[in-house]
Amino acid sequence: MSREGKWRDWQFRQLVDALQLLLVELADVKAARQVDWDYWREAGAALPADHPTIAREQAPEARLRAPKLAASAAGFPILATLARTLRTRQYSIRTEQTYVDWCHRFLRHCEGKPVEALGPADLDAFLTHLAVERSVSPSTQSVALSALVFLFREVLEQPLDGLKLSRARRRDRLPVVLTRAEVERLLGCMEGTFGLIAGLLYGTGMRLLEGIRLRVGDIDFGHESILVRNGKGDKDRVVPLPKRYRSDLAEHRKGVAALHRKDLAAGAGRVYLPYALARKYPNALREWLWQYVFPSTQLSRDPKSGQIRRQHLHESTLGRRIHAAAAMSGITKRMTSHVLRHYSAYPIMPSGRFGPALNPL
């Protein structure tokens, strides 16, 4: 059913619920109890066109045509130039999206004044507005400032060096840290595919998207390591493969391989390849090596090429599962997937940072 590509997310979840009710609750089929129903139910959300994984397939100015920006962004052609400049400089997609959004807010705040006439006074007034009227945090104000500095320096060609601006004082905040007992309770409440991903995030220190974007070729069972590609700062790194999850990961990969073989037999089996690799290696997008380790349960149509692909599962799905597991395990700390990267095995340094992030698993 997922290969038909015509089901909406809520319809597919309803289908999974119906099958679980029939096979588990009513018919009491033993084999049905081994199915990872939560994964099939939750992991079918399609990636939107502006998702960081596939957004590079869209033109830089495509974001300006989104419903929430289209009406007001049309009056600021400088935003299209900004987006193309960011893409040319190979900034990350999320940085590109964030900078465009903040510069759009700035231009709307200064609406009625020609772009060429904007200067440091307007920038300072906008930062003051954010701090006073909008009550944004210092880190948010800092991101806005970075976006506007880029706009003035690289697009408007008005460097702001040496200027004093009204910036909120940044304060050090200590992160949320789980004890080992809390981690055991949390992971004990997560089973199946989501439990495997959460365990890998904790055991390796990977970020959420880094873990979800893993491809089959990134896992080296021989060297007991995982290659994290295009991490923060567009850098690659190697992390150890936790012993506790090696057998589970190998078993999970067998299921993904079977799913991929069925996709190929049905004429699908394609996956997204970054940086024009699909043009350089036309057959690679069907190869097992490039498939996602944690694929979506549904095929989706690419908004640009129209190809039917199986993307990785949406990161919000895992976030909801972690939050639900924290409530179930009785953890009263603010839980996000990023908390799994914080280790309690080592003391917090005076700067608020941790010592060596070694793998306790």
N, C-alpha and C positions, 0 to 999 in steps of 0.2 A: 504493500500500500504506500509506503514511503517513497518508492521509486516512481510512482505516478506523478509526483511533483505538483499536485493540484490541491493538496490539503492545507488548510490553515492550521496554525499552531494549536488553537483551541480544539479544532476538530480532531486532530491527531491525538491529543491528550484524552479526549473523550473516547476515542476508539480504544486506546490502551486501557483506560478505566473499565470499559465494557468487557474487554477480554479478560482482565484480571478478575473481575466479578464473576464471570462465567466459569473460568477454568480453575480458579483458586477457591473462591467462596462457595460456589454452587456445586461444581463437578468434582472438586477436591482432587485434581490431577496432580500427582506427585511431581512430575517433571515441570509443571508450571510454577512450582514453588522455588525452583532454581533460577527462574528468569529474573533479571535485574529490572523489575518493573519501574522503579523510580527513574532509572536512566532512560528507558524508552519513553517515559511520560514527560520528563523534564528537558531532555537534551535535543529537542526537535526544533528549537527556535532558529530561524534563519538569520544570518548576519546581515545587518543593514548595509546599504551602499557606502556609508561613511565610516564603517567599522575600520579600525586601524589595520586589520589584516589585509583587507581588499581595497582600501580607499585609494591606493596609488593607481588603480586601474581607471579611476575617474580623473577628469581634467581638474587642475587646481581650483578653478573657479566654480566647479560643480557645487561646492558647499553653499555658494552664494545663491544658488537656485532652489535651495531647500525651502519648504513652506514657511518656516519661522523667520527666514532672512530675506526671502525674495522681494517682498513688498518694499522694505526700507533700504536694502542693500543696492537696489537698482540705481539709486541716486548718488552712489559713491563708486565710480569706476576705478578709483585708486585701490579699492579692495582687491579687484582682480589682479592688478599689478603686484600687490603685496603677496597674494597667494602664489603667483607664478615665481616670484623672487624666492620665496621660502622653499618651493619645490626644487628650483634650480640649485639652491644651496644644500639640498639634501637633508633638510631638517626632518625630524620624525613627523609622522602624520599627525599625532596628537598635538605636538608643538605647533604645527601648521594650523590646525583647527582652532587651537586655543588663541593663538596670536590674531588670527582673522576675526574671531569673535570679539576679543577685547578691543581691537582697533575699530570694529564696527560700532561698539558701544561708545567709544570715544568720539567718533564722527557724529553719531546721533546726539551726543551731549553738546557738541559744538555746532549743531545744525543751524544753517543760516549764515555761517561764516565760510568764505572760500577756503578750500583745502590749502592753497598756496599761502594763505595769510595766517595759518596756524603756527603757533610758536610755543616756547617754554611756558609762558604764562597760562596758556590753555591746558597744557599737560599738567601743570601744578594744580590748576583749579579742578581738573578731573580727579586727580588723586585725592585731593581734599574732599571732594564730593563722595568718593568711595569710602573714605574713613569716617566722615561725619554723618552723612545722610544714609549711606548704605550699610555702615557698621561692618565692613568686611574685615577679615583677619589680616594681620601683617603679611602672611605668606601670599594671600590672594592679591593684595596690593602690590607685592613685589613682582608677581607674575604679570599683572597689568602693566607695570612700569617696564618690564623687559620687552613686552610686545610693542609698547609705544616707542621705546628707544630704537627698536629695530625699524619701525615705520619711519621715524624721523631720519635715522642715519642712512638706511639702505634704499628707501623709496623716495622720500622727500628731499634727501641729500642735505639735511640740516643736523649735523652732529650736535649732541648735547653735552659734550665733554666739559667738565668743570662747573656745571650748573648745580645749585643746591635746590633740592626738591623736597616737598613735604611728605616724608615717608614715616610710616608707623614703625616704632621700635619692635624688632623681632625678638620674641621670647623663646627660650629653650623649653621644649615640652618632653617629658619622659614618655616612652612608648608603653603600650599595654604588653605585659609579659605573662605568659602562662607557666604554671609550674608543670613538672613532669606528670604529676597525678592528674592535673586538669587536662593535659594533652591526651593522656590515656583515656580519660572519660569522654572527651570530645570525639576522638577517632573511633572509640568503641561504639558511638552512636551513629557512625557513618559506615555503611556497608556498600558493597558493589563498586561500581566505577567511581562514584563520587568519593567514597572512602579511600580508594586507591590514589586518586588525584590529591586529596587533602594530605594523605600520608607522605606522598612524594614532595609536596610543597614544604612540609615541615622537615622532612629528612634531608632535603637537598638545599633548602634556602631559595628555591626558585620563586619568582614573582608569579602572580596569577596567570597573566597572559603567556609568560614563558612556559609554564607547565602545560597549558591548554594547547599551545601551538606546537608542541613536540611532534616531530615526524619520525617515522619508523627508522630511518637512517641515523637519527640522532642518538639512539640508544645502543650502547656497545656492551653486550653481556660479557664478552671475552675480557675486556678491560674493566668491567664493573663500573662503568661511568656513563654519564649523560652529557652530550654536547648541547649547550644552550646557545642558540644562534640569535643574532640581532637583539641582544638584551638592551638594557638601559645604556644610552650613549652609542647604540648601534655596535656594541662589542660582543664578541663571542667569548665563552668561558666553558670550562669543564667542571662538572660537579660529580661527586661520588654517587653511585647507585646504592641506595640503602638495602642492606641484606634482607631486612624484614619483608620487603616488597618485590624481591626479584622473581620469585615463583609466581606471585599474583600478576605481576606485569607481563611475564612470559605467557601465562594463560590468557590474560586479556588480549594480548597481541594475536593469539591464535583466533580468537573470535572476530577481531577486526579483519584479519586476513580472509576468513570465510566470508565476511560481509563484502569485502572488496572483490572477491572472486564472483560473487553473485551480481555485484554491480557491473562488472566487466561482461558477464554473460548477458546482462540486460541492455548492453550498449552504453552504459554509463562508466563510472570508475574514474572520472577526471577529478583533479584537485587543483587548487590555485597555486601557481608558482610565481614568486616575486621577481622583480628586476628583469623583466623580459626574458626569463629563462624558458618560457613556453615557446617563444619564437626561436631561440637558439637550439633548444632540444624539444622538437615538436612531440615526441613520443613520451617524454618524461612525465607529463601530467597524468598518465595512466599507470606508471610504474609503481610497484609496491614500496620501493625505497622512499618515495615522496609523500606517501599517504599519511594523514594525521593519526597519531596514536589514540586520540580521543575524539573520534568523528561525531558529527551530528547524526541523530537517528533519521533525519529526513534529507533527501536531496533538495537542492534549491537551484533556482535559475539565476545565473549571473546577470546583474542589471545592465551591463555594457555589451558583453559578447553574446548573451543569450544562451550560453552553454549550461548544461545541467551538471552541477558539481556537488560533491559531498564536502562541506566545510567542517571546521572543528566546532565543538559545542560552544555555545555562548557563555561568556564568563559570568554573567549575572546568575546563571543557573547554579553554578557552584557556590556563589556567594549566598544565595538563599538557603542552600542545603547546609552550609556551615553555620549560618545564623540559627536555623532550626535545630541543629545538633547541639549548639551551645545552650539553647533554652531547655532542651530535653535533658542535658547532662547537668543542669543546675549551675552553670558558670555565670556569674553575675558581673563579668567584665565585658566591655564593649568589644564585640568580636567582629572581625573582618578576616578575609583570607590573608591579608598582609601580616596579621598578628602571628601567623604560623612561621614567619621568618624570624621572629624574635625568640631568642634562646635564653632560658633561665638557668642553664648550666654554668654560666659565667657571670660574674658581677657586672653591674652597670658602672661604667667609668664616670669620673666627675663631670665629663663633658656631656653626659647623657647617652653616650654611645656604648656599645657592647664590646666585650673582648672577642677572642677568636670564635667565629661561628662554626664550630665543629659539630658534626652530626651525631647526636646522642642515640640515634637509631642504628 
